[in-house]
């Protein structure tokens, strides 16, 4: 028992340290390549189980003209723009080196290097030769390896079938660039590239594409595209299928493939949502596509438990009219269809909008606005209720302001003459220009304005002056006698 536990712990430690991880290797190492002066050349390298390893390319020219290393996984050196690592096929371990505008000085050895990051690296090299003469490829071959279903016709596929496409070009200098495409119905002849693994020899380039057939490929065809510097337009190769020493053209423009598949279903609309406190009317359609067509009783059929609906258009599609309420939230609707290949089912879960109906939102917003209006109105009434006592006041016009300013200046003069400067307390009153304060008399309750030189035709201002002078005289009598004979200037 103890030994088993020790072995288990050892395995766990090995797994955590990465010792049991599959080491990277070369699936398609680079091969000797010939380039043409002034054109681009590609050297191919495909690795397996790359994991976290990094990939570099290193080129060393014959005459020592250059010693170049680019990577990891792409060219990160802006000073070496002619050397590009094409990592568009990184998902399948393809890291090709493209050298642009090659010259004879680029002839030499180039190596594809895998750096595992744990102190060891793997290297696979090939020779690059640059020539001055161009040679057109002399031979092209395209084949399709069909994994045939028993009893099925040659050009008939079933969805999810695996097939392999192989395209080969020979004897070109430089080698041709090749790739596979699929042209589907309704694409106006425009193909979609299928990723291909590339391998080369000194005289041959081969592109192999592993492809899984889909329902969308019904009526489509395949083509291999060859491009070369000596060709004015691409060369197209259609795949052939060989059986019993016979060759059949499969998946060409004249012989497109046929694909059988189970019903492909979809709902229109793709989602249903209910709104609280509302009933929503919806028309739900379940449409399908199938090859061959559905069985006689194969549907499509919409089911949804206790949902309330009415069937409207049976046939190529099944359509129902739904009345959805809040309690329908979370219910599941399904659609089923069947043909000779089997049945297909799709489901749709009723969701909630999460929002209140529009009319409830309007009521809430309107009620809140009305309440806010009443609060503001009440606040204004309270704030301005004490300002009524000032309603009778008349604003001062320019004449009133002028008279008020004149009165204030004379009032100051009178006050200074009444109280005077304290330093004048000991002075004599012999100055003929000085008069005694007791000489200010009131006759019949009126002040002799000629004694102070205050003249104003406005009776209201006279009353103010008389009142203030009377108050000051009373204050003077009630105070100490040291101010009884304050000399003031006559006016």
SULGI-V79258 format. One record per residue. RES is the residue in one small letter. SS is DSSP state (H for helix, E for strand, L for the rest). BURIAL is I if it has 16 or more other C-alpha atoms within 10 Angstrom, else O. Layout:
BEGIN
res->RES ss->SS burial->BURIAL
res->RES ss->SS burial->BURIAL
END
This chain:
BEGIN
res->x ss->L burial->O
res->x ss->H burial->O
res->x ss->H burial->O
res->x ss->H burial->O
res->x ss->H burial->O
res->x ss->H burial->O
res->x ss->H burial->O
res->x ss->H burial->O
res->x ss->H burial->O
res->x ss->H burial->O
res->x ss->H burial->O
res->x ss->H burial->O
res->x ss->H burial->O
res->x ss->H burial->O
res->x ss->H burial->O
res->x ss->H burial->O
res->x ss->H burial->O
res->x ss->L burial->O
res->x ss->L burial->O
res->x ss->L burial->O
res->x ss->L burial->O
res->x ss->L burial->O
res->x ss->L burial->O
res->x ss->L burial->I
res->x ss->E burial->I
res->x ss->E burial->I
res->x ss->E burial->O
res->x ss->E burial->I
res->x ss->L burial->I
res->x ss->L burial->I
res->x ss->L burial->I
res->x ss->L burial->I
res->x ss->E burial->I
res->x ss->E burial->I
res->x ss->E burial->I
res->x ss->E burial->I
res->x ss->L burial->I
res->x ss->L burial->O
res->x ss->L burial->O
res->x ss->L burial->I
res->x ss->E burial->I
res->x ss->E burial->I
res->x ss->E burial->I
res->x ss->L burial->I
res->x ss->L burial->I
res->x ss->E burial->I
res->x ss->E burial->I
res->x ss->E burial->O
res->x ss->L burial->O
res->x ss->L burial->I
res->x ss->L burial->O
res->x ss->L burial->O
res->x ss->L burial->I
res->x ss->E burial->I
res->x ss->E burial->I
res->x ss->E burial->I
res->x ss->E burial->I
res->x ss->E burial->I
res->x ss->E burial->I
res->x ss->E burial->I
res->x ss->E burial->I
res->x ss->L burial->O
res->x ss->L burial->O
res->x ss->L burial->O
res->x ss->L burial->O
res->x ss->L burial->O
res->x ss->E burial->O
res->x ss->E burial->O
res->x ss->E burial->I
res->x ss->E burial->I
res->x ss->E burial->I
res->x ss->L burial->I
res->x ss->L burial->I
res->x ss->L burial->I
res->x ss->L burial->I
res->x ss->L burial->O
res->x ss->L burial->O
res->x ss->L burial->O
res->x ss->L burial->O
res->x ss->L burial->O
res->x ss->L burial->O
res->x ss->L burial->O
res->x ss->E burial->I
res->x ss->E burial->I
res->x ss->E burial->I
res->x ss->E burial->I
res->x ss->E burial->I
res->x ss->E burial->O
res->x ss->E burial->O
res->x ss->H burial->O
res->x ss->H burial->O
res->x ss->H burial->I
res->x ss->L burial->I
res->x ss->E burial->I
res->x ss->E burial->I
res->x ss->E burial->I
res->x ss->E burial->I
res->x ss->E burial->I
res->x ss->E burial->I
res->x ss->L burial->I
res->x ss->L burial->O
res->x ss->L burial->I
res->x ss->L burial->I
res->x ss->H burial->I
res->x ss->H burial->O
res->x ss->H burial->I
res->x ss->L burial->I
res->x ss->E burial->I
res->x ss->E burial->I
res->x ss->E burial->I
res->x ss->E burial->I
res->x ss->E burial->I
res->x ss->E burial->I
res->x ss->E burial->I
res->x ss->E burial->I
res->x ss->L burial->I
res->x ss->L burial->O
res->x ss->L burial->O
res->x ss->L burial->O
res->x ss->L burial->O
res->x ss->E burial->O
res->x ss->E burial->O
res->x ss->E burial->I
res->x ss->E burial->I
res->x ss->E burial->I
res->x ss->E burial->I
res->x ss->E burial->I
res->x ss->E burial->I
res->x ss->E burial->I
res->x ss->E burial->I
res->x ss->E burial->I
res->x ss->L burial->O
res->x ss->L burial->O
res->x ss->L burial->I
res->x ss->E burial->O
res->x ss->L burial->I
res->x ss->L burial->I
res->x ss->L burial->O
res->x ss->E burial->O
res->x ss->E burial->I
res->x ss->E burial->O
res->x ss->E burial->I
res->x ss->E burial->I
res->x ss->E burial->I
res->x ss->E burial->O
res->x ss->E burial->I
res->x ss->L burial->O
res->x ss->L burial->I
res->x ss->L burial->O
res->x ss->L burial->O
res->x ss->L burial->O
res->x ss->L burial->O
res->x ss->L burial->O
res->x ss->L burial->I
res->x ss->L burial->I
res->x ss->E burial->I
res->x ss->E burial->I
res->x ss->E burial->I
res->x ss->L burial->I
res->x ss->L burial->O
res->x ss->L burial->O
res->x ss->E burial->I
res->x ss->E burial->I
res->x ss->E burial->O
res->x ss->E burial->I
res->x ss->E burial->I
res->x ss->E burial->I
res->x ss->E burial->I
res->x ss->E burial->I
res->x ss->E burial->I
res->x ss->L burial->I
res->x ss->L burial->I
res->x ss->E burial->I
res->x ss->L burial->I
res->x ss->L burial->I
res->x ss->L burial->I
res->x ss->E burial->I
res->x ss->E burial->I
res->x ss->E burial->I
res->x ss->E burial->I
res->x ss->E burial->I
res->x ss->E burial->I
res->x ss->E burial->I
res->x ss->L burial->I
res->x ss->L burial->O
res->x ss->L burial->O
res->x ss->L burial->O
res->x ss->L burial->O
res->x ss->L burial->O
res->x ss->L burial->O
res->x ss->L burial->I
res->x ss->E burial->O
res->x ss->E burial->O
res->x ss->E burial->I
res->x ss->L burial->I
res->x ss->L burial->I
res->x ss->E burial->I
res->x ss->E burial->I
res->x ss->E burial->I
res->x ss->E burial->I
res->x ss->L burial->O
res->x ss->L burial->I
res->x ss->L burial->I
res->x ss->E burial->I
res->x ss->E burial->I
res->x ss->E burial->I
res->x ss->E burial->I
res->x ss->E burial->I
res->x ss->E burial->I
res->x ss->E burial->O
res->x ss->E burial->O
res->x ss->E burial->O
res->x ss->L burial->I
res->x ss->L burial->I
res->x ss->H burial->I
res->x ss->H burial->O
res->x ss->H burial->I
res->x ss->L burial->I
res->x ss->L burial->I
res->x ss->L burial->I
res->x ss->E burial->I
res->x ss->E burial->I
res->x ss->E burial->I
res->x ss->E burial->I
res->x ss->E burial->I
res->x ss->E burial->I
res->x ss->E burial->I
res->x ss->L burial->I
res->x ss->L burial->I
res->x ss->L burial->O
res->x ss->L burial->O
res->x ss->L burial->O
res->x ss->L burial->O
res->x ss->L burial->O
res->x ss->E burial->O
res->x ss->E burial->O
res->x ss->E burial->I
res->x ss->L burial->I
res->x ss->L burial->I
res->x ss->E burial->I
res->x ss->E burial->I
res->x ss->E burial->O
res->x ss->E burial->O
res->x ss->L burial->O
res->x ss->L burial->O
res->x ss->E burial->O
res->x ss->E burial->O
res->x ss->E burial->I
res->x ss->E burial->I
res->x ss->L burial->I
res->x ss->L burial->I
res->x ss->L burial->I
res->x ss->L burial->I
res->x ss->L burial->O
res->x ss->L burial->O
res->x ss->L burial->I
res->x ss->L burial->I
res->x ss->E burial->I
res->x ss->E burial->I
res->x ss->E burial->I
res->x ss->E burial->I
res->x ss->E burial->I
res->x ss->E burial->I
res->x ss->E burial->I
res->x ss->E burial->I
res->x ss->E burial->I
res->x ss->E burial->I
res->x ss->E burial->O
res->x ss->L burial->O
res->x ss->L burial->O
res->x ss->L burial->O
res->x ss->L burial->I
res->x ss->E burial->I
res->x ss->E burial->I
res->x ss->E burial->I
res->x ss->E burial->I
res->x ss->L burial->O
res->x ss->L burial->O
res->x ss->L burial->O
res->x ss->E burial->O
res->x ss->E burial->O
res->x ss->E burial->O
res->x ss->E burial->I
res->x ss->E burial->I
res->x ss->E burial->I
res->x ss->E burial->I
res->x ss->E burial->I
res->x ss->E burial->I
res->x ss->E burial->I
res->x ss->E burial->I
res->x ss->E burial->I
res->x ss->L burial->O
res->x ss->L burial->I
res->x ss->L burial->I
res->x ss->L burial->O
res->x ss->L burial->O
res->x ss->L burial->O
res->x ss->L burial->I
res->x ss->E burial->I
res->x ss->E burial->I
res->x ss->E burial->I
res->x ss->E burial->I
res->x ss->E burial->O
res->x ss->L burial->O
res->x ss->L burial->O
res->x ss->L burial->O
res->x ss->L burial->O
res->x ss->L burial->O
res->x ss->E burial->I
res->x ss->E burial->O
res->x ss->E burial->O
res->x ss->L burial->O
res->x ss->L burial->O
res->x ss->L burial->O
res->x ss->L burial->O
res->x ss->L burial->O
res->x ss->E burial->I
res->x ss->E burial->I
res->x ss->E burial->I
res->x ss->E burial->I
res->x ss->E burial->O
res->x ss->E burial->I
res->x ss->E burial->I
res->x ss->E burial->I
res->x ss->L burial->I
res->x ss->H burial->I
res->x ss->H burial->O
res->x ss->H burial->I
res->x ss->L burial->I
res->x ss->L burial->O
res->x ss->L burial->O
res->x ss->E burial->O
res->x ss->E burial->I
res->x ss->E burial->I
res->x ss->E burial->I
res->x ss->E burial->I
res->x ss->E burial->I
res->x ss->E burial->I
res->x ss->E burial->I
res->x ss->L burial->I
res->x ss->L burial->I
res->x ss->E burial->O
res->x ss->E burial->O
res->x ss->E burial->I
res->x ss->E burial->I
res->x ss->E burial->O
res->x ss->E burial->I
res->x ss->E burial->I
res->x ss->E burial->I
res->x ss->L burial->I
res->x ss->E burial->I
res->x ss->E burial->O
res->x ss->E burial->O
res->x ss->E burial->O
res->x ss->E burial->O
res->x ss->E burial->O
res->x ss->L burial->O
res->x ss->H burial->O
res->x ss->H burial->O
res->x ss->H burial->O
res->x ss->H burial->O
res->x ss->H burial->O
res->x ss->H burial->O
res->x ss->H burial->O
res->x ss->H burial->O
res->x ss->H burial->O
res->x ss->H burial->O
res->x ss->H burial->O
res->x ss->H burial->O
res->x ss->H burial->O
res->x ss->H burial->O
res->x ss->H burial->O
res->x ss->H burial->O
res->x ss->H burial->O
res->x ss->H burial->O
res->x ss->H burial->O
res->x ss->H burial->O
res->x ss->H burial->O
res->x ss->H burial->O
res->x ss->H burial->O
res->x ss->H burial->O
res->x ss->H burial->O
res->x ss->H burial->O
res->x ss->H burial->O
res->x ss->H burial->O
res->x ss->H burial->O
res->x ss->H burial->O
res->x ss->H burial->O
res->x ss->H burial->O
res->x ss->H burial->O
res->x ss->L burial->O
res->x ss->L burial->O
res->x ss->L burial->O
res->x ss->L burial->O
res->x ss->L burial->O
res->x ss->L burial->O
res->x ss->L burial->O
res->x ss->H burial->O
res->x ss->H burial->O
res->x ss->H burial->O
res->x ss->H burial->O
res->x ss->H burial->O
res->x ss->H burial->O
res->x ss->H burial->O
res->x ss->H burial->O
res->x ss->H burial->O
res->x ss->H burial->I
res->x ss->H burial->O
res->x ss->H burial->O
res->x ss->H burial->O
res->x ss->H burial->I
res->x ss->H burial->O
res->x ss->H burial->O
res->x ss->H burial->I
res->x ss->H burial->O
res->x ss->H burial->O
res->x ss->H burial->I
res->x ss->H burial->I
res->x ss->H burial->I
res->x ss->L burial->I
res->x ss->L burial->O
res->x ss->H burial->O
res->x ss->H burial->O
res->x ss->H burial->O
res->x ss->L burial->O
res->x ss->L burial->O
res->x ss->L burial->O
res->x ss->L burial->O
res->x ss->L burial->O
res->x ss->L burial->O
res->x ss->L burial->O
res->x ss->L burial->O
res->x ss->L burial->O
res->x ss->E burial->O
res->x ss->E burial->I
res->x ss->L burial->O
res->x ss->H burial->I
res->x ss->H burial->O
res->x ss->H burial->O
res->x ss->L burial->O
res->x ss->L burial->O
res->x ss->E burial->O
res->x ss->E burial->O
res->x ss->L burial->O
res->x ss->L burial->O
res->x ss->E burial->O
res->x ss->E burial->I
res->x ss->L burial->O
res->x ss->H burial->I
res->x ss->H burial->O
res->x ss->H burial->O
res->x ss->L burial->I
res->x ss->L burial->O
res->x ss->L burial->O
res->x ss->L burial->O
res->x ss->L burial->O
res->x ss->L burial->O
res->x ss->L burial->O
res->x ss->H burial->O
res->x ss->H burial->O
res->x ss->H burial->O
res->x ss->H burial->I
res->x ss->H burial->O
res->x ss->H burial->O
res->x ss->H burial->I
res->x ss->H burial->I
res->x ss->H burial->O
res->x ss->H burial->O
res->x ss->H burial->I
res->x ss->H burial->O
res->x ss->H burial->O
res->x ss->H burial->I
res->x ss->H burial->O
res->x ss->H burial->O
res->x ss->H burial->O
res->x ss->H burial->I
res->x ss->H burial->O
res->x ss->H burial->O
res->x ss->L burial->O
res->x ss->L burial->O
res->x ss->H burial->O
res->x ss->H burial->O
res->x ss->H burial->I
res->x ss->L burial->I
res->x ss->L burial->I
res->x ss->L burial->I
res->x ss->L burial->I
res->x ss->E burial->I
res->x ss->E burial->O
res->x ss->L burial->O
res->x ss->L burial->O
END
